[in-house]
Amino acid sequence: MTIVQPIQIQVAQNVFEAWDKLGVIGRAEKLEKALAAFSDDQGKMAQWQIDNAKREIAETRVMPESNRRT
């Protein structure tokens, strides 16, 4: 193994950590900015994937019920 490979792995881990910290919505915003680089069909598929991720795996907040009797 050369010294380059461990450095590449470390760089990849650092980039992944930064990407992961963005969360689903942050990553979706960055990906949506790149949609113009795709063809029409590719852009539609990418947008569908982004929308699906926001709907299915993004963090949601559960609102407490306010009309509950105690």
JOGI-V839361 format. One record per residue. N is the residue number from 0. RES is the residue in one small letter. PHI is phi in radians with two decimals (NA if undefined). OMEGA is omega as a letter, one per 20 degrees, with the letter a starting at -180 (NA if undefined). Layout:
{{N | RES | PHI | OMEGA} {N | RES | PHI | OMEGA}}
This chain:
{{0 | m | NA | r} {1 | t | -1.57 | r} {2 | i | -1.19 | a} {3 | v | -1.11 | a} {4 | q | -1.04 | r} {5 | p | -1.06 | r} {6 | i | -1.15 | r} {7 | q | -1.08 | r} {8 | i | -1.12 | r} {9 | q | -1.11 | r} {10 | v | -1.07 | r} {11 | a | -1.07 | r} {12 | q | -1.14 | r} {13 | n | -1.13 | r} {14 | v | -1.14 | r} {15 | f | -1.07 | r} {16 | e | -1.05 | r} {17 | a | -1.12 | r} {18 | w | -1.12 | a} {19 | d | -1.12 | a} {20 | k | -1.17 | r} {21 | l | -1.17 | a} {22 | g | 1.35 | a} {23 | v | -1.08 | a} {24 | i | -1.15 | r} {25 | g | -1.09 | r} {26 | r | -1.16 | r} {27 | a | -1.06 | r} {28 | e | -1.06 | r} {29 | k | -1.16 | a} {30 | l | -1.16 | r} {31 | e | -1.11 | r} {32 | k | -1.15 | a} {33 | a | -1.57 | a} {34 | l | -1.07 | a} {35 | a | -1.09 | a} {36 | a | -1.35 | a} {37 | f | -1.64 | r} {38 | s | -1.18 | a} {39 | d | -0.98 | a} {40 | d | -1.13 | r} {41 | q | -1.13 | r} {42 | g | -1.11 | r} {43 | k | -1.11 | r} {44 | m | -1.16 | r} {45 | a | -1.09 | r} {46 | q | -1.10 | r} {47 | w | -1.06 | r} {48 | q | -1.12 | r} {49 | i | -1.11 | r} {50 | d | -1.06 | r} {51 | n | -1.09 | r} {52 | a | -1.09 | r} {53 | k | -1.11 | a} {54 | r | -1.33 | a} {55 | e | -1.67 | a} {56 | i | -2.17 | r} {57 | a | -1.21 | r} {58 | e | -1.15 | r} {59 | t | -2.08 | r} {60 | r | -1.93 | r} {61 | v | -1.58 | a} {62 | m | -1.47 | r} {63 | p | -1.20 | r} {64 | e | -1.25 | a} {65 | s | -1.83 | a} {66 | n | -1.80 | a} {67 | r | -1.48 | r} {68 | r | -1.55 | r} {69 | t | -1.95 | NA}}
